[in-house]
């Protein structure tokens, strides 16, 4: 996996955890997949992809 994207995912996880607010990123599919895989076992956040085509984005949000 791309270590830069994994690092960004962990930073976003920490941001969401601290602020309690979701983060939306409009990034390429390959990067979204890496973020999903990196954060899939997180105790604090969950990830979903929403939108279609070039407007597809990943949302990292606090677990309920």
Secondary structure, 3 states (H helix, E strand, C coil): CCHHHHHHHHHHHHHHHHHCCCEEECCCHHHHHHHHHHHCCCCCEEEEEECCHHHCEEEEEECC
